[in-house]
Amino acid sequence: MLLEPTACAESGFAADSAAPHPAGDDALEPWLQRELLRRGWPLQRRRVRAKQHVFRAGQPRTALYLVHAGFFKTALLSEDGREKITGFRMRGDLLGLDALDMDAYACDAVALDTGELWEVPFARLRSELPPFQERITALLAREIRRDWTWMLALGTLGADQRVVTFLFDLAARLQALGFSGERLQLRMTRAELGNFLSLTLETVARSLSRLQARGLIEVAGREIVLRDRVALGELLAAGGRVH
């Protein structure tokens, strides 16, 4: 099921969820909220449930979506049904950015838990608010750099190192949002994590077990606690696998 819109007037902006905003007033979310309020434009919110599609590849592109709450995955689907997860998106990320030059969305975007999206009226903002284009350009540049980082990781690191790299990346992103950078709640399944890291489900499970056996992390279902960041960093620097 795809999303159904909910229109929110000015009064709907003020009392938001308790989840922290991205650091700094220059982040897209507070900037967008401020500019829409200033112009009296309504904000279209999309509330989603776990496993609900935001959009599918090939569907006509009608808007971009700013993640306000929740966790999402983006994925490509081959003609024979094979899925490749291209990223995990959280608050402050923009869905649909890779389809700016297309009439249709380039990938699937799916909610991994309950969340909320803000519809970004891209065409109107681009034509009536020139600074918006600069922010989109900056976001695209950031996405390119993130892709390079993951290309390097997946092409040069072993299984344990890929898992640690992911945990460090997730911890940094959560910490930037004001959440704990030590106690991580994974919203994706082990299979989805393995898909993103180009590892099998079994390999991900073995890597987590090895890291836990050494006391580097603690695993309890989908919650992972980083117990020894120094040793985890040394694992990455050493280029080896935990034995």
HELIX and SHEET records of a PDB file:
HELIX    1   1 SER A   11  ALA A   14  1                                   4    
HELIX    2   2 LEU A   28  ARG A   39  1                                  12    
HELIX    3   3 LEU A   97  ALA A   99  5                                   3    
HELIX    4   4 PHE A  122  GLU A  128  1                                   7    
HELIX    5   5 PRO A  130  THR A  156  1                                  27    
HELIX    6   6 ALA A  159  ALA A  176  1                                  18    
HELIX    7   7 ARG A  190  LEU A  197  1                                   8    
HELIX    8   8 LEU A  201  ALA A  213  1                                  13    
HELIX    9   9 ARG A  229  ALA A  238  1                                  10    
SHEET    1   A 5 THR A   6  CYS A   8  0                                        
SHEET    2   A 5 LEU A  43  VAL A  48 -1                                        
SHEET    3   A 5 GLY A 115  VAL A 120 -1                                        
SHEET    4   A 5 LEU A  64  ALA A  69 -1                                        
SHEET    5   A 5 LEU A  94  LEU A  95 -1                                        
SHEET    1   B 4 HIS A  53  PHE A  55  0                                        
SHEET    2   B 4 ASP A 108  ALA A 111 -1                                        
SHEET    3   B 4 PHE A  72  LEU A  77 -1                                        
SHEET    4   B 4 GLU A  83  ARG A  89 -1                                        
SHEET    1   C 3 ARG A 183  GLN A 185  0                                        
SHEET    2   C 3 GLU A 223  LEU A 226 -1                                        
SHEET    3   C 3 ILE A 217  ALA A 220 -1                                        
END                                                                             
